[in-house]
Amino acid sequence: MQLCSDKSSNNDLASAQQKKIADPSTSFGLRWIKDVVLGKRSDHCFRMVVVGDPCLKISEIGIPCHIAERLTVSERLNRWNFDKLSDCCGLHFFEKGEVYVRRKGGLVRVRRITELQIGDTIYRPLSDGDIVLINRPPSIHLHSVIALSVKVFPVTSALSINPLCCSPLRGDFDGDCLHGYVPQSIDARVELSEQIALDKQLINGQNGRNLLSLSQDSLTAAHLVMEDGVFLNLFQMQQLQMCCPYQHLLPAIVKSPSLNSLVWTGKQLFSMLLPQGFDYEFPSNGVLVSNGELLSSEGSFWLRDNNNNLFQSLVKHCRGEILDFLFAAQEVLCEWLSIQGLSVSLSDLYLTSDSYARKNMMDEIFFGLQEAEQMCNFKQLMVDSCRDFLVEGGEENAVVLDVERLCYEKQKSAALSQASVDAFKYVFRDIQNLVYKYASKDNSLMVMFKAGSKGNLLKLVQHSMCLGLQHSLVPLSFRVPHQLSCAAWNNQRAHGTFQKDDDTPGCAKSFIPSAVVENSFLSGLNPLECFVHSVISRDSSFSDNADLPGTLNRRLMFLMRDLYTAYDGTVRNAYGNQVIQFSYNINEDTQTANNSTHDLFGGSVDACDAIGGQPVGSLSASAISEAAYSALDQPISLLETSPLLNLKNVLECGSKKRNTDKTLSIFLSKNLARRMYGFEYGALEVKNHLQRLIFSDIVSTVMIIFSPQTGSKTQFSPWVCHFHICKVQGSTPLGCNQFLGATPPGEKPAIYPDPCRETSEGAVHGSRGISRGRFRCLKVNIQSSAFSRSISAGFPEIKKVDILWNDRSKVSRYHHGSSGELYLRVFMSGDSIRTNLWSLLKNYCIQIMDMIDWSRSHPDNIHDFCVAYGIDAGWKYFLNSLEFAISDTGKSILPQHLLLVTDSLSATGEFVGLNASGIARQREHASVSSPFMQACLSNPGACFIKAAKAGAVDDLKGNLDALAWGKVPSTGTGGHFDIIYSGKGLELAKPVDVYNMLGSHIISDKQNVKIEKPLVFNRLSDKSGSQFIYKYGDLATKGLKKLESISKSLRSRLTSNDIQNLSHSLKGILHKYPINHRLDEKDKSTLLMALYFHPRRDEKIGSGAQEIKVCCHPKYQNTRCFEVVRMDGTTEDFSYHKCVLGALEIIDPRRAKSYESKWLQHRNV
């Protein structure tokens, strides 16, 4: 449904976003690609509702025990974790009687602990300390995916996280769900802990600020505790000091007549949370921190998410301890708030402290609404289409009588509605400021609002004061009366005022309802007010464009997913190894005066060093996508420009659209500032010179009058057609020669003009009745209707010219002292034969060339801009437009992200649109074949068929391709790198004595032998020896020097049966190998462990055991023994019986004597 009257330019943008019915085959193909090829399935994930728990550490997540028991973690069995995993398996044995382990690639059923082997993969339940991957869909930016440590809770309801984690997840506790994924491999767990753990994401990669800060109750408590007059006694300080990480401060007041104990200030309590040596200043709020002590502060703006806030400085000062600081600060501040008390009641909605103040506030609101209504009416009358109210003449009360008429006209026209809304908002700001005037100091709602923790001022005004102007953002099929009452509504429906006159076939009945609701939610709404508010609130939703940010995110990812930083500092594309940027960082020493980045951002950009292999393309794409998602809070409206659609148009402006209307921006010359109101008059002059004026649009009345022949003048027909031109609309000087010259060839009518004369007679305006005014009457004879389509002024290719206001904060460099400037936007028809509309416009402006600043005037389409000024100027213009579009969303993004997006879209020397055809054209220009990636983006069937016909080959070098086909992505930790030999040898800083250096190495090797003991990772040949290794293998790693010092601990863990089992194992190993054959690794580990019980082990090991062999005893022929091959090549034999004897002397001396008499009676020790 479209409006019959004028439309705003944003209406075209909104209508372009209407959902279209997609081709079923295309949608099915994309769904198949997503579900079958790209989709991954996992049994190690969960999804639950999340709640807040401030007692949890910031890096922890609470998981219900029944969920943790059903989630398993794969862990390879070794002697380090044998006790832990055996306990887990023992529990499963008790519950189920068996467990399944993975051994040599297959599942094996195990019924006893003794059947476990070193190297088995055990699937144990999730337990405390395990790391999991958490995200809250949609994960649109880098920090929405976080690795948290598990804390198993005996609950069954929901997950729990610390409230401070809500900011990066963009969530809250009103029913949001979290997705969790349990990593199964060691590589995955290492990547989670080293890359995306919360302590590794302290800096926001989107804007460079801190990622976490105080919020909700902790921020409110910080705001209150630092106010003047907040004191704490000794008992309170002792209670709160238990949570403070730093030392206690001396009291601010030691003795006072009115106080019975020592007193500390609230600022001192906050200082106890800051580290020593920390200095911080925030001049706008008078904040000064010196050596970790807060000396002065005002408000809490410096604690919020702003530039140079406190936590941003703390991250730089103590990066590794910021999580501990935030947790301690939250614990202390929430404890203080619970002691102090803060609650919200219905009495807070009254704002004022007494009924008298409440009455005064409501009176001021009433008079303010009356002033706002008058301002709306005056602004509405100043619009061009309503100026006839001012020029008709009449008594003063005529305007008052037409208030209903003005309300009706306002709801029919977008321009009138926009003027009315702007005027009301200007006055309504003063009404909102009454909150600060009348609200009591102890009002809890105002406390939270001033602290910045919750709420906004408009919601508080609507609840307590008045709802204000309610206007629809989309056209509706009905209008609302001026007074929102049931009687006015029934009267409107019964009489149908002003509607019968407009019931014309060519005009659709559509309105933009708007009305002022004088009541608040506290005072109550009548049925019509409630209806209007509910309808407008529903229409303000973003459901029609909720998928647009996701579409932009998807396209940006397909464009930039494969961009990474190479080790030479360049940014390259994994496909074709193309260079996108020569340097990802922007250093101040490499900038010049003509550097575009320096001009745009006013200096050097503080960019973090990019590590080789870092996926900077995905980071930049997610930063832009997050800004697009945040723009959903500002719904698309007919009356205001949508930041979301503006961002979409900037990213897609490289598209070569044919037969579409294009816009061009014209800026006025600074020479016009020499005259008073020079820019205003200049803008009107340029508009009147360019704007197309069709003869039928300026004619108010057409009359055919019989005119008999008079005098000697000959007439072909006595019938004369009179065209009455409205004086307001036809202010441009007109003449018959202009009409004849503008009429299309072959359609010129036969016109015989009489001298033009003005008349003051009344004229009929359409079908709206009689109105008085002066008109110029052109008396002509006409024989063709084509005359009504002739151009009376301007140029045929120019459809419309709008005079707009540009804020100085954006691009205006002139008009110092002004907050902005006027500029003109020219709408040119795309059906023109001339393709270069910019050259055509310059030709049209030859007569007014001096009034225009051509150095800043430009086409709005980036393709036309590059054609007119070149790719370098187009690059700067696109970067400038992208920066403004992002700032309109209310987000700040680091310059390197904007630069990378700009360079990506113009990598081939030509800007391409952010769509499937633009990405395909860029790959074609770069001679890169990637049919699989393009098929995953759009229309897979057509892409595969086209690639098959052309015989295209896809190397599958992108990240998406690698993940789909089970390969490691080429970026991030899977990035490729080369080890290059520099050609230089080892250079010593100073002379070194070779003998001392070699001697130190020998000593260090001996020391290392004593400290680093061999590990055992495999099972022995028999169960008894394996069991011995499981239980006691860790003794070999503790650097034993004197067994006597730990004999007590050995006797508590070993038994004589264990030593006997070890003896059998050693005997089996001795006869297992041929003579002069070395032992394998698992048997070698067992012998090294037994060797540490040998009474002369240091002598036997010497410089270190390299390997162990089976040999013949040098004294006793045909007798086997073990031989140690040392690191220096020497050998030494030893008997395993002496090792067993040494162990028995510690564990069971009685059995040691019998063992010695049996095996070592005739041998030397």
N, C-alpha and C positions, 0 to 999 in steps of 0.2 A: 504494500500500500504506500503510495507516494503522495506528497503534498501537492495541492493545486497551485500554490504560490511559490515564491522563490525558495531555493534550497541552499543550504550551506555546502561548501566544498567537501566537507567531511561526509556528506550524505552519499556521494559517489563511492567513497572508500568503504563505507559501511555496507552499501548494497553489493559491492564486489565480494564481500566475505560471506555471502549467503551460501548455505551448504548445497552442493550439487550431487546429483545421483551418479555414483561412480559406475563404471563398467563392471558388471558382475565377474567377467573373466579376469579383469585386472585385479580386482580386490581378492578374488580367490587365489590368484597366483601369488600375490604378496603374502597372503595369510599362509599359504603352503610354504613359501620360502622362510617365513618367520618361525613357523611351528616345527617344520621338519629339518631344515638345513641350519638355521641360525639358533633355534631354541635349544637350550640345554636342560637336562633333567637331573635332579639330585635328590637323594634320600636324606641328606644331611642339612636340612633347612627347617625353619619354623616361622610362624607368623602369629602374633598375638597383640592384643591391646596393651598399651603402655600406660603406666601411672608414674607419678613422681615420688621420689624418696630422697629427701635431703641428707639422710644418714649414709647413703651410699657415696663412695668416692666418685669423683667426676669421671674417672677412667673405668668404672665398673658398670655392669649391668646385672640386675637381679633376675634370675630365671627360676621359675617354679621347679620343684624337685621332680615332679612326675614328667615334666618336659625334659629335664636334664638326664633322667634315667633312660629315656627313649632315644636320645641323641648320642651317637657314638663317635669316638675319636680313634683313629687308627694310629697305633704306636708300635714300633718295632721293639721286640724284646731283646734286652741286653742285661748285663749283670748290674748295670747302674740302676735300672728300674725294675729289677726282678721282684723285689719285695713289694713294691707298690702294685705292680700288675698282678702278682700272685694273689694279693688280697682281693683285688677286683674279681679275678677269676674264681677265687674261693667263694665269694658271695654268689656268683652265677652257678657254681657247682652246687651250692646249698639250695638255690631256688629252682634250677632247671635240671641239674644233674650232668650237664655237659655245656661246653662252649665250642664255638667254631673259630678257628684261627686260619690265617692265610699262610701257606707254606709252599714255596716253590711255585707260585702262581695259581695254586688251587686251594679250595677250602678243605680243612681237615677238622674232623670232630675230635675233641679232646675231653676225656672224662676225669683225668687226674692231673694234679699239678706236676707230677713227675714226668708226664708225657710232653710237657712244654720244652721247646728247643730254642736255643739262641738263634735269632734271626726271624722267628715267627712274628707275624703281624697280629697284634691283639687289638680287638675292638672293645674299648672300655667306655663306660658312660662319661658324659660331660661332668667335669668337677671344677671346684674352685681353682682359679688361676688360669684356666684355659682361655684362649683368645678366640673370639668370634667376630665375624663381619656383620655389621648392622647398617641398615639403610631404611629410610622412610620414603616410599615411592610418592611422587616421581623423583628419582635421583638425578637432579638437573645440574648440579655443580659439584666441584671436587670434594667439598667437605660434607656432602650429604651421605657419604660412605665412610664409616668410622669403624675402627677395630677397638673393641672393648674387652675388658677382662671379666670372666664369669664369676658371679657370686650366687651360689645355689641357695634358694630360700625355701623354707617349708610352707609354701603357699600354693594355691591352685588356681588363682584368678588371672593374673596378668604379669607382664614384664614390668620392670621398674628401672628407672634411670634417675640420675641427679637432675634437678630442674635446670641447672646451668647448661646441660647438653641440648636443650630444646632449640637454641639459636642456630647451630649449624645444621640440625635436622629439619629446621623450619616446621616444627610441630609443637603441639601442646598436649594437654591431658583431657581433651574433650571427646575421646573415642578414637584417637589416632592409633594406627597399627604400625608395628615395626616388623621388618623382615630380617631374619638372622640366618647366617650361613656358617657352618662349622668346617674349618679347613682340615683336610685329611693328610696332606703331605707336609714334610718339614719345610720345603721351599715356600709353600703357601703361608705357613705360620711365620716364617722369618720375614716374608714380604709384608705381612700384616703388622707385625710388631715394629718393623724398621721403617715403614713408609707411611702407613695410614693410621697408625695408632694416634690417639688423641694428643699425646705429648709431642708427636711429630707434625702436627697440623695447627700449631699455635698461631701462625700468621695466615690470614685470609688471603688466598691466592687471587681473589677477584679484585680487591681494592687495597691490599697491603696493610690493612689494619689487623688488630687482634681478633681472633676468632671467638673467644669467650670473654664474658664480662658478667658482672653482677646483674641479676634480674629479679623480677617479682618481689617477694618479701624481703630478700636481702638488700635489694636496691632501695626499697622504701625505708628499711631500717638504717641504711647508711645515710640517707637523706635526713632522717630525724636525729640520729645520734650526733651528727656534726653541727646541729643548730646551736646557736648561742643559748646558754642557760641550761644545758643538759649536764647534769652532774651524777656521779656514781660514788656510792659509799664503799667502805672497805669490804663488806660482805659481797656486794655485787661484783667488785673487781676480782676478788678471790674466786668467785664462781666462773667468771668469764675468762680469767687468766689461764684456766686449765686448757682452753682450746687455742690460746694464742701461741704462735710459733716462736715469738721473740721475747726478749727480756722485759721485765716489769719496769715501769717508769715511776719516778717519784711523784707524789701527789701534788696537784696544782695548788691546793689550799691545805695548809697544815693545821692552822688553828683559826677559828672564827667564832665570834660570840653566838651566832645563830646556828652553828653546826657543832655536833657533839663528837664527830669523828673526822678522819681524813677524807678528803674529797678529790676525785679525779674528774676531768672533763671528758665529754664525749669524743673530742678530737684526740685526746690522749689514748682512749681505747682504740680508735682507728689507727693511731700511730703504732700501737703494739702489733699490728698486722703487717707493717711495712718492714722490709729488710734494712739493716744498717748500711750506711753508705749510699743510700738511694736518694737522689735529688730530682725534684720535679717542679715545674712551673706551668700554670695555666692562667695567664694574665686576665683573660676576659671574665673569669669568676674569682679572681683574687686568690688563687690557690698557690701555696708555697709549701713545699716539702724539702726539708734540709736534713741530711744525714738520717733519713728514715723517720723523721718527726714532722707531723703535720702542724704547721705554724698558723696558717690562716686558710679559710675556704668560705665559699658562698654558693649555695645551691648544689645541685648534683649533676649539672650538665657535663662536667668533666669525668663523670663515672659512666656515662652512656657510650653508645657506639658512635663516636665522633672522631674526627681527626685529632691526633695528639692527645688522646684520652689517657687516663692513668694507667690502664692495663696495657696499652700499647707500649708505654715506656717501661713498664715492668717486664714485659716479654723481652725487650732488648737488654734489660739489666740482669735479670735472672731467668733465663730461658727454661732451664730444666726444673725450676722450682715453682713455676707459675701455677701449675695445677694444685700443688699443696697450698699455695697462698690463697687461691680462690676457695678451696674447700674449707680452710680454716676461717677465712673471712665470712663465708656463708654460715658456718656453724656458730661463730661468735655473734654475728649480727642477728641471726634468727633467734638465738637464745636471749639476746637483749630485748628483741621485739616481743618475745613471749613473756618476759618479765614486765616490760613496760605496758604491753597491751595495745592492740589496734583492731577494731572491728567496725563493720559497716552496717548501718541500720537504715530504716526508712526515714528517720529524722534527718539523715544527711542529705536526702533529696530536697529538703526545704531550703538548703543552703544557708539561710539567714538564722540568726540566733533568736529572733522574736518575731511575732506576727506583725508588728508595726514596720519593721524593716522589710518584711516580706511584701506588705502592701505597697510600700514605696517602690520596690523593685518591679512589681507587676505593673504599676502605673508607668514607669519608665519604659517597660517593654511595650506597653500599649501605644504610647506616643511614638516610640521608635518604629513600630510596625506601620503606623500611619504615615510617618515620614518616608519610610521605604516604599509604600504604595504610591505616594505622590511622585517620588523620584522615578519609579517604574513608568508611570504615566507620561511624565515629561520626556524621558528617554525614548519612549515609544513614539511620541509625537515628532521627535527629531529624525526618525527614519524616513527615507525618501518616499516610501509608499504611503505614509501617513501625514505628509506635510500639508495635504489639503485641509486638515483640521485647522491649521494655523493661518492659511491664506484665504479661507472662506469668509472670514470676518464674522462677527456676531458678538453676543453678550458673553460675559465671563462665565455665567452659569451654564453655558452650552457645553463646555467641556465636562462639567460635573454630571450633566444629564447623559453624557455618552460614555460613562464608565463601563456600563455593561457592554456597550458596543466595542470599546477598546479591549475589554477582556475577551470578547468573541474574536476580534481580529487578531489578537496576540496568539490565540490558540490555533489559528489557521496558518500562520506564517512563522517559519523558522527564524527569519531575521528579527522579527518583532519579539519573539520569545527570547532570543539571545540577548537583545538589548534590555529587556525587562529583567532577565536573570542577573545580568551583570550589575544593573543598578541596585537590585535588591541585595546582592552579596556585599556591595560596597557599604550599605547602611547596616546590614546584619552583623558586620564585624564589630560595630560599636555595641550592639546588643549582646554579643558574646562576651565582650570585655566587662559587662556588668557582673559576671561571675566573680572576678577578682575584687570588685568593689563591695559586694554584699556577702560573699561567702565568709563564714566564720573561720578563724585560724585553726580550730581543732576539727574541722570538717574532714572526715576520713577520705572522702572521695577526692577532695582537693589535694590532700596530702599525697595520695597515690598519683594524681595527675602531675603535680609539681615535681615529684620524684622521677617521673617518667617510667614508672613500672607498669602501669595499667591505664586503660581508658584513653579517650580523646575528648577535647573540649566540646565538639559538636554533639556527641552523644549525651554529655552531661546537660547541655542546654536543652536538648529535646526532652529529656526526662524531667527537668526541673523548671524550665522557663517557657518555651514554646517550640513547636516543631518547625516553624518558619515556612519558607517557600518549598512547596512540593511540586516538582515539575517532571514530566515524563521525558525519558531519553529516546523514546521511539514513538512514531505516530500511532495513534489509537483511533478507533471508530466512533468515539464519543468525546464530548467536552464536558467541563464542569462549570457550574455557575460561579459568579464572582464571590458570593457569600456561601460558605460551605454549611448549609443547613438543609434539613429535609424539606422545608417549605419552598426554598429556592429551587431545589432539585425538582420537586413536583411541578412547580410553576413552569420551569423550563421545558419539562417533558410535555406538559399540557398545551402550552402556547407555541412552542417551537420558535422562539424569538430569533430573528435574523437568518433562519435556515431556509425559509421558503424562497427568499430572494436568490439564494445560491443553488437552488436545485436545478442546475443545468446539466445536460447530458455529458459535457466534457469535463466536469469537475467531480472528482471522487471525494467522498465525505471522509476526510481524515483530519485529525486534530493533534495538537501537542498539549495535552491537559496540564494546566498549572494553576495553583491556588495557594493562598497563604493560610496555614493552620495556626490560629492564634493560641490554641490550648496546648498543654503539655501532657505527657503521659501521667504526670502526678495529678493534674486537675481533671483528666479524663477527656476522651474524645467522643463526639457524637457519631452516629452511624455513618454519615457521609464522610466525615473527616477520617474515620477509621478505614473506610473503603478506599478513599483516595490515597492514603498513605500505604495501604497494602498493595494496591495496584502499581504504584510508582516504585515501591521497593522491589516488587517482583520484576518489573521491567528493567530495573537497574542491574540485574544479575548479568554475569558474563557467559551464560550458557551457550549463546550463539557463537562465541569465539573462544571457547575453552580449549579447543584443539589447536588453535593457531600457535601458541608457544611451543607445543609439542612438535608441530610441523617444522617450525624454524629450527628447533633443536636437532631434529632428525637430519635436516638438510645441511646444517652447519657441521654436524658430525661426519656426514658422508664427504663433505668438502675438505675438512681439516683433520680427520682422524689420523691420517698417515703422516702428518708433519711432525718432525722430531728435530732436536738439536744434535748436530754432528759434533765430533770431537775437535773439529777445526773452528768451532764457533758459529758455523752457518746453520740455517734452518733449511732442511731438505724434506723432500717428499719421498716416501718409501717406494713409490712407483716411479721408476726412471731416474731416481736419485737427483731430481731437479732441485736447484737452489731457489728457495723462495725468499730468503733474506740472507744477506751477507753477514749480518751480526744480529743476534737476538737482543743483546744488551745495547743500551744507548749511553755511551760514556761522554762525559762533559768535554774531555780533551779532544774528542773526534768531531765535535760539532762545529759548525761554521755559522756565520751570520745569516746565511741563506738557507740554513737547514730548516726543512718544513716542520720537523718535530719541535725544534726550538721555538719556532714562531707560534705553533699551536699551543704548546704546553708551558711556554714561558721559561724555559730553562732545561736543565738536565733532568732526566727521569731516573729516579732511584729504583733501578731494576735489580732483582736478585740474579746472581750468577746462574746461568742455565747449565745443568749437568749434561754431559753427553748422553744421548739416548732418551732424554726427557721428552714425553709426548706433549709438547707445548701447543700443538694444534688442538688437541682435545681440551686442554685447559682453557684456551681462548674461546673455543666454541661453547663450553659450559658456562663461562663467565657471561657471554652475551645471552645465552638461553635463560640463565637465572634472572637477568634483568627483564627479559620478555615475560617470564612467569610472574614477576612482581607487578608488571603493568596490568595484570588481570584485576587488580583492586580498583582500577580506574576504568569502569565499563564504557563501551562505545556509545557515543551520544550524537544526536543530530546537531546539538548546539555547541559542542566543544570538540576540539581535535583529540583524537585518541592516540596516546603515546604508543600503544601496541601496534596500531595500524601504521603509524608514522615510521616506527622501526622496521616493520615489514616492507614498506615501500622503499625505504633507504636501501635495504639489503637486496631488493629485487629491481632497483632502478637501472641496473645494467641490461635489463631485457630489452630486446629490439621489438617493440610492439608496433605493429602497423595499423594504420587507420584508427588511431586513438588520439584523443585530445591531449595536448601537451601544455605545460605551463612554463612560463619564463618570469624571472624576478628582475625588476628594474629598481635600482637605487638612485636616489636623487643626488644631484651635485651639491657639494658643500658650499658652493658659491651662493646658493639660495639662502643661506643663513644670514646674509648681509641685510636682507629685508625682513621686516616684521611679518610673521606668519608666512615666510617665504616657502617653507616646505609644504605647508598646507595648500597654498595657492598653486604651487608647482605640481603637486600631486593631482589636483583637480584639472589643471591644464593638460597634463599628460594623459589622464584618463579620457577627457573629452576629445582629445586628438586621436586616440587609438580605438576607443570602444566602438564597436559596430552598432549602428542605430537603424533598425528596420522601420520603414515608413508606417507599417501597420501597428507597430508598438507604440508610436507616439500620437497616433490619431485617436481622439476620444469620441468623435462623432462623425458620421458620414451621412450627408443629406443630399438627396436628388431634388432639385428645384426647377420648376418650369420657368424659363426666362425667355419671354418673347423678344423678337428682334426690335431693337431701338436704334434710331439714327440710321446712318448709312453703312454701318458695319455689318458684314455678311457672316452669318453663323450657319454651320452645317447641321446643327441640331438645337432645338430650343431647350433641351434638357441639360441642366448643368449640375455637376456633382460637387458638393461642398465638403471639404475635409477640415474639421475643427481640431486643431493641434493644441494639446494641453500645455499651458505655459510653464508648468513645473517640469514636465517631462521633456518638453521641446525647447529647453533653454539654449540649445546650440543654434547658431544662426543658420537658417534654412533658406533655400531658394529652389526655384523650379529647375534651374540648370543642373543643380546637384542631383536631383531626382532623375533627370534625363540621362546624365552620364553614368549613374549607378545601375540603371535598368539593364538586365541581360540583353545581349544582342539578339535580334529577331523577335523580341517580346516587347519592344518599346511601343507604348500606346500613342495614339494621336492626342497630343496635349496642346491646348491653346490657352495659355495663361492670360488672365486678367491681372491688372495691378493688385498686389497683395495689400490687404488692409486689415487693421485690427478691429475687433468688435468687442463690446462689453456685454453682448447679449448672453443670456443663460444657455447652457448646452447640456445635453443629456449624457451622463457618464455611464455607458453600458446600460445596465438595467438596475442601477442602484438609486435611481431617483434624480431629482433636480438639485443642482448645486450652482452657486453663483461664482463667477470668476471672469477674468479677462482672457480671451483666446485670440490667436491670430487665425484668421480664416483665409484659406487659399482657395480661390475660385477657379476651377479648371473644368474643361470638358475632357472626358476619358472614354476610350473605346476598348480597353483591355484590363483584365483583372491582375495581370502581372505587375502592374504599377504598385500594388500593395506590398509586393515582396522586394521592392527596390531598397537599396541602402541609402539612407538619407545623410549619414555621417559615419566617419570612421572607415575601417577597412574590412572587407568581407571575411578574411581568414581569422580575424580576432572576434571571438565570441563574447568575451566578457573581460573586464578589467576591475580588479578589486584593490582598494586602498587598505593596507594592513599595517599593523604596528609590530615592530621588531624590538625585542628587549635588548638593551645595551649590554647586558651580561653575556650575550651570545656572540654576536659578530660585529657589532657596530664599533668602529674605532674613531668615529668623528662625533661632532655635536657634544663636546665636553660640557658637563653640567646637566645634561639631559639623561633621563633613564632609558631612552631608546630612540627610535627613529621611525619615520614613515617610509614605506616602500610599496611598490605596486606589483601585483601578480597578474600576468597577462595569460589568458586562456585562449589558445589557438587551436583551430580545428585540424584534426588529423587527416581530413579528406582533401586537404590542399594538394594541388599538383606539385608545388614546390616542396621538396623534402628538407631542405635546409631552412627551417623556420626562423632560426636566429638571424641569418643574413637578411631574410625577408623583413623581419622586425626592424633591423637597423636601417634598412632602406626607408621604411615607413616613418622612422624617427629623424629623418634628416632635418626637418624644419625645427625640431625641438632638441637637437643634438646637444646643445650646451646645458640643458636642464638635467641631463642624466649623467651619472657617474658610471662610465662604461668599464672602469677597472674593476668594479664589484658586481655589476649586472651580469647575469648569466642565465643559460637554460637550466631548468631544474632537473632534467633527465641527464644522467651521467654520461650516456652515450653521446647525446648532442653536445654536452659540455666538452668532451674529449675531441669531438670533431671540430669544435670552434676554437679551443685553446690548446689542445694537445693532451697527451696522457699524463704528463707531469702535473699540469694544473688540475686535471681531472682527479688525480690521486689525492691532491691536497683538498679538493672540494669534497670528495667522498669521505675522507677522514674527518673533515670538519662536520659534515652532515651526520655521520655516525656518532660523533661525540655529542652533538646536540640531541639526537634521538635517544641516546642512553641517558643523558641528564634529565630529559623529560620524564623518564620512568622513575626518577628519584634514586637511582643507583649511581655509585661511582665505581669506575673500572680502571684498572691500571693501564697506562698508555700502551704497553707492549701488546696487550690483547687487541686493542683497536688497530694498532699497526699491523699485526699479523693477519687479522681479518681483511684489512684493506689490501695487503700484499697478496693474499691468497686469491681474492677475486680478480686481481689484475696481474696474475703471474705471467700470463702470455702476452702482456702488452696491450690487452683489451679487457675492459670490465665485462664480466658475465653476470647474469642474474643468478640469484640463489634459488635455483630450481633444477629439475632433472635435465632439461635441455641445455641450460647454461653450464652445468658441470660436464655434460657430455661434450659440448663444444670446446671447453677448455682442455679436456683430455685429448680430443682430436687435434687441436692446435699443438699440443705438446708431444704428439706421436706416441701416446700411451694407450695401450689396449687393456681395458679393464671391464669386460662385459659382465663378469660376475657381480662386481660392485654396483654397476649401473642397474643390473637386474634386481638387486636387493633394494635399490632406491625406488624404482618406479617401473611398472609395466614389464615384468620379467619375461613373459612369453615373447613379446616383440623384440626385446633385447637379445634373447638367446637365438631366435630365428635369424635376426640380422647378423649376429656374430657368426653363426654357422654358415650362412651364405657367403660371407666375406672371408671365411677361413681364419678368423681371428684367434689369436693365442693369448691366454691369460696366464701370466706367471704367478699369480696369487701371492703378490708381495705385500699386500696391505694387512693391517691388523685384523680387519673383519674376515678376510680370506683365511688368514692363519687360524683364527679361532674356529671358523666353520669347518676347516679340514683337519683339525687336531694338531696344528703346529704351534710353535712358540711365537708370539708376536715379535716383530722386529724392533719394537721400541720398548722403553722401560728397562727392566732387568734382562730382557731378552735381546737387547740391542747389540749390534755387531761392533766390535772394536778390534784394532790391530795393535800388536806389540812391535814397535819400530825401534831398531837399534840405532842409537845416536852416533855410533862410531867412536866414541870417547871411552877410554878405559877408566879404571878407578883412579881418581886423583886424591892424594892425601893432603889434608890441610897442613900437616906438619910432619917432620921425619919420625919414623916409628922403628924401634928396635925389633928386628925380625924374631930374634930368639925369645924376647919377652912376650911378643904377640903370640907366637906358637905355644909357649908355655902357658899363657893364660887360656888359650883354647883347650889345651889338654886338661887343665884344672876344671874349666867349666864343663867339659864333657863328663869328667868323673862326677862332678856335682849333679849334672843332669841325670846321670845313671841312677843315682840314689833317689832322685825325686820323681822322675818320670818312669813309672813302672809299666810294664807291658799290660795291655788290655786283653780280655778274653771275650770273644764274641760268638764262639761256636760251641756246640755240644761235644762232649767227649765220646769215646767209643762205647762206653757202658754207662748205665744210669747212675751208678754210685759215684763215679768220678764227676759226672755232670752235676749231680746234686751238690757235691762238695764245692764245685766252682761257683754255682749259683749263690751258695750261702756265704762263702768265705773268700771269694775272689777279690773283694774290695780291700782286703788286708795288704795286697801287693801294691796298692797305689798310695799308701799312706807314708811311704818313705821310712820303713822300719829300720832302725839302727840297733836297737837293743831289745830283743824279745822279752827279756826279763821285766822290762818296764811295763809291758802290756800283758803279762802272763795271766793276770786276773781276768781281763776282758776276754782273752782267748778261751779260758776254761769255762766262762759263762756262755760261750757260743758254740764251742766244739766239744765233741764227745770222742771217746776211744773208738767207737764204731765208725765214726767219720774218718778217723785216721786209718783204720783198717781198710775201709773202702778206697781211700787214696792209695794205699799200698798195693791193692789189687789192680788199680788202674795203671799205676806206674809199671808194674810187672808186665801187664798186657802190652803197654807201649814198647817196652824193652824188647820183647820177642815179636813185635809186629813188623819191624823193619829189617832189611838185610844189613850186613856189616858195611860201615862207611856210607850209609845213607842218612841224609838229614831228615829231621822231623818236619811234618807240615805245621801250619800255623797254630791249629787248635791244640795239637799235642805239645808243641813248643811252649805254648802259654801255660799248660799244666806243669811241665817240667820246671819252667822258670818260677812258678809259684812254689813248687816243692823245694826248689833250690834255696829259697830264703829261710828254710828251716835247717839247712846244713850248718854245722858248727863252724865251718871255715868258708862261709859263703863269699866274704869279701875277697879272700885269696883266690877262690875259684872263679869268680866273675871277673876280677881284675879291671881292665879298662872298659868293660862292657860286653855283654853277651850278644854276639851277632847271630849265631845259630847254634843248634844242638844236634849232634849226630849219635848214632849207635856204633860202637867200636869194640874191639877186643881189649881186655884188661892187659896192661903191659907186663904184669907180674904173673898173672894166673892165666894160662893158656886155656882156650876154649871157654872162656868166661866173658860174658857180655857186660858192658857198662856204658854209661853215657859220657859224652865228651863235649865240652863247651868250647866253641870257637870264638875267641875274643875279637874285639874291634881292631886290634893291632895285628891280627893274623895268628897269634899264638893259641895253643890249645891246652886244655886241662881236663883230665878225666875225673869223674866223681861217681859215687854209688848212691843209688836212690834209697838204699837201706839206711844210710846215715841221715838222710833227710827225714825219713819216717821216724827214726829214733829221736831226732831233735824235736819233732812235733810231739811225740809221746812223753818226752821229758817235761814238757810244759803242761800237757793235758792230764796225763795219768802216769806219774813216775813209777808206780808199782809195775805196770805193764811194760814200761820201758826197759826195766831190768831183764824181764823174761825175753823181750824181743831182742835185746842185745846178746844175751846168752845163746839165743837160737841162731841168729844170722851174722853176728859180728864178733864172735868169740875169738877167732883166729885172724882178724884183720886189724890193720892199723887205722886209727882214726885220723 
